[in-house]
Every structure is written in structure tokens, then in C-alpha cells.
């Protein structure tokens, strides 16, 4: 009983902490006509238009395109959810930074597999799915991008990233799409690799709040607005969105299939890119 009490107290303390990729809520956004209302830590949108919310109670909730709740997943034994990969809606990757654990869920948010990486790796700061159904992780001790099977065995790994001037960074999110893998430090920007773990180049982008990647464009949001970066042309573009310009409570914006999704501390607002 004493051990259970101590674990429970540790969990309560953890709930008071935030991941490096989560934005602190603003004071008030009660006047916004949200399509989805919830206390939101962060959110993602898949390629089918489903919306995934990690709420203040550490629950993962999946909403349909009609904004109705479809499924939810809750497990507090792994600590706070630190990132979510919904690039494959049939194989959703939920990563827990605090305990180096991964939950792989199906499209109903039922558990397919749970992976404990703490035996093989001491400090994993980011994890995501690969194109071939495996996992990318960033090993902050060995300073390597590593591709692993579900059992934790290493498939391939990069050279030490310190060789590329990447010492001292905190990789908090990984996305693979097409032939590229993007690593993100929310304070320093993006590092691009190919899907064999070979380093390509770095694009600096400070004060990041979120990013997406479709294999060609990085779509990212900073305190100065929404931007895109072409991985092939190495060109940045600023996107003007009138619908969100005067809203100070906005945490960040996501894009999917002709719509922008404004993510706020208390809800989500979806607007078309080209309103009639």
C-alpha cells in the first residue's frame, strides 16, 4: 500500500509538468465558437480529417469529421503523453517521454502493442512510426536517430549527430514521410535525414509551437504565424490567415486537406482555407 501511495503521489506531481512541445494555456478564450470544446494540451489531425486531442486529464480522444467523439484511450501508468503520431490512422503511436514507453493503437484507440524501451535505451526524447510499420526514436544518450522493430531491436541507426553540429539540442518530435525523416528541436528548428538515417541538412526555425510534414513541405507554426518550408527548394513562405489574426489565445494552427485547425487551450476551431 505504501508503494502504491508513493507511485500515486509521483503521478500527481507529473501532472503538474508540461512537455517541451506543449504550449501553456492563455487566460481566456471563452468567446470563440469552437467546433470541439475541451481542455486541450495538444492535438493532431490525420489524413482522413479525424481530430485527436490529448486533454488536461491525459486522455487521448478521437473525434470524427462531424466533431463527435468516436473513441478514447486513457492510461496513466506511463505518465504524461508527450507526443502523438497519427500519420497512419490504423497504427497510432503514443509516446511517453518520462518512462521511455510507447503504446501502439488501432483506429478505435485499442492497444495493439505496448513497447518498453527502458531496457535497451536510457533516454529517448522522441518517437514516431516509420513508413514500413516500425519505429523511429531519438537516443539522447548515444546522440543517434535509430530505427527499431517493435521489440526494441535496432534495424538501422545514424552516425552520432554531434558530427553535424547537433550537440546540445533537444529533439522532441520526429516525422517520416516520403523519403525523408524530420527531427525537430522546438527552440532550434529542423534536421533532415533520408529514411536510411543519412543526414541531409539543418533548417533553423526558433520558437516553434507545432509542425507537420507531408514529404515535401514542412508546415510549422511559431509565435509570428504559420509558415511552410520546401525541403527540396529550401524556400520558406509565410502564410497569411485572416481568420486567426486577431486571436491572442491561439496556441498553434494545423493544416489538413483544405482546412486550418486553430488549436486553443479550451477547444478547436476549423476554418476553410478559401472561405466563400
N, C-alpha and C positions, 0 to 999 in steps of 0.2 A: 504493500500500500504506500509506503514511504517513497519507493522508487517511482510509482505511478504519479504521486503528487509532485515530485521534482520534475518529471517529464512534462506534466501539465503546466507547471509554472514557467518552464523554459519556453513552451509553446506560446503562452500568453505574452511573454516578453518579445518573442519573434514577431507576433502580430503587430507590435508597435514599430517594427522596422519596415523599410521600403527597399525594394530592389533598385539598383542604379538606373534601370531603364524605365522606372515608373515615375510619373510626374506628380508632384504634390498638388492636392486639390485646391482650387481657388475658393474664395469666401462664399460666393453665391452665384447660382445660375438658374434660379427658380423660375425666371420669366421666359426661358427658352422652350418652345413647343417640341419636346423630344418625341422621336418615334419609339425609342426604348428608354424607359426610366429605370435607373438602378444606381447604386453606389459603386462607381467603376474605378478599379485600379488601372487596368488596361484592357484593350480589345483588339481583335483581329477580324478580318473578313476573308472568306475563302473564295475560290474562283466560281462558285455557284451562287454567291451572294448571301450565304449564311453568315451570321454575325456571332462571334464568340466573345463573351465577356468574362473576365476574371474580376469578381466583385470584392467588396471590402471584407467579406467573410471567407475569402479564399475559395469561393466556389467557381467552377467553370460552367457557364450556361450558354447553350447554343440556341440561337433564335433563327426562325425561318425568314424568308424574304417578306413575309407579311408581318414581321416583328413579333410574332407569337413565340413563346418559349416552346422548344421542342424537347430538349434533354438537358440534364445537368449532371455534373460529376463533382464530388466532394471527397477529399481525403486529406486529413490534417496530420497524418503520421509522418509526412515527408517535409513539413514546414511550408513556407510560402511558395506558391508558383512564381517562378522568376521569368519564364518565357514560354511561348506557345508557338508551334509551327503547324499551320493549317494548310500548307501548300498541297498536301494530299488529303482531301476530306475523308478518305477511307482509312487513313492512318495518321492520326493526330498525335503530335509529340509534345508532351508536357514535361518541362524540365524544372527541377528543384535544385537550385544552386547550393543551398545550405547543406544538403546531405548527399550531393552527387548522385541523385536518383532521377530516373526517367520513367514516366508512365506513357505507354503507347495505347491509344484509344481508337475504337472504330467510329463509324459515323453516327452511332447512337450514344457516344461517350461511354461505352462499356469498355472495360480494360481488356486489351489483347495480351499485353505483356508488361511486366514491371522489371526494370533493369537497375541493379545496384552497381554503380561504378566505383564505389569507395574502396573496393578491394584492389582494383588494378590502378586507380588514379587517385592522387591526393587532393587535387584542386581543379575541378572542371568548372569553368565560368560560363560556358555557352554550349548549347546542344541543339541540333536540328536533324530533320530527316534528309536522306540523300535521294537522288533520283532513282536509285536501284533498291530502295527499301532498307537501307542500313542507316547508320547514324554518323553525323559529323560532330566532333567535340573539339573544344579548345582546351588543351592541357596547359594550365598556367604555371606548372612547376617545370615541365620539360620545354615549355615555350614552343609548342608544336600544334599545328592543325592535324587532327587524327581522324581517320575513318575507321569505324569499328562495326563488327557484327552485333546482333542483339545480346549475345553472351559476353560481350566486352572484349573479344579477341580483336587484335589490330589487323586491319586489312591493308592500310597504307598510311603513311604519315609524311608531313612536310619536313624540310630541314628546320633547324631552330630558327624561329622568326627574328631573333636578335640579329641574325645575319642581314636582315633587311631594314634595320633601324627601328624595330618594333619593340624594343625593350621598354618596360615601364608602362605599357598600355594595359587597359582592362577591356578585354573582349567580352561583350555582353550579349551578342546575338550573331547568329550565322544563318545565311540563307543560300541554298544552292538552287540554281535554275539554269536550264540550258547547259552550256559547257563551263559555267563559272560558279565559283563559291565566293561569297562576300562575307568578310568579317567586319564587325562594327565595334568601335570604341565610341561611346556616345559623347565623349569630350574631344576626340581627336579625328574622327572620320572613318573612312572605309579602306580596307585592304582587299585586293582582288587576287584570287588564285584560280587556276583551272581545276577541273574536277579530278585531276590526278595529284593535287596537292602542290603544284608548282606555282611559286609566287609570280605575279604579273606586275602590279604597281599599286601605289597608295594615292588616294584622293582625300585631301584634308577637308573636313567639314565640322567645325566646332559647334557645341551647344545643340546637339541632335536630340530630338524627342521621340522620333519614330522613323522607320524606313521599311520600304518594300522593294522587291527586286523581281523582274519578270524575265530575266535572261539577257535583256538589252539595256533597260533603263533602271536606274535606282531612283525611286521616288521617296523623298525624305522631307521631314518637317523640322524646322528649327524655330527659335524664338522670332525670327524675321520672316517666317512664312513657308509655303510649300515650294519645293524645288525638284528638278529632275537632273540626273547626270547620265549621259550616254557612255557606257563602258567602252564602246568601240571608237566613238568620235572624240571622247574625252572633253565633252562640252556640257556646261551647266546651263540650265534655264530656270528662271523664276516664273511661277505660275500665279497669276492674279485671280483670286476667288472673291468676288464681291459679297457672296452670301455669308462669309465668315469674317470679313474685315473688321467689323466693329465689335466683335465679341471677345472681351478680355478673358473670359473664363475658359476659353478653348485650350485643351491640353495638346491635341495634335489632330491631324487630318489623315485619313486613309483614302485610297482610291481603288475602285473596282468596277469595271465594265460600265463606264459612262456615268458613275456616281461618285460624289465625295461623301465621306462619312466623318462628321465632326464628332470627336470624342471628348466628352466633358466629364467632370467629376460626378455628375448626377444623371448622365444619360448620353444618348447618341442621337444625332440629327443627320438624316440622309437628304442630300440635295442633288439634283441632276447637274451634270457638267454644263449642259446647254439648256437652261430653263426656257420654256416657251414664253 
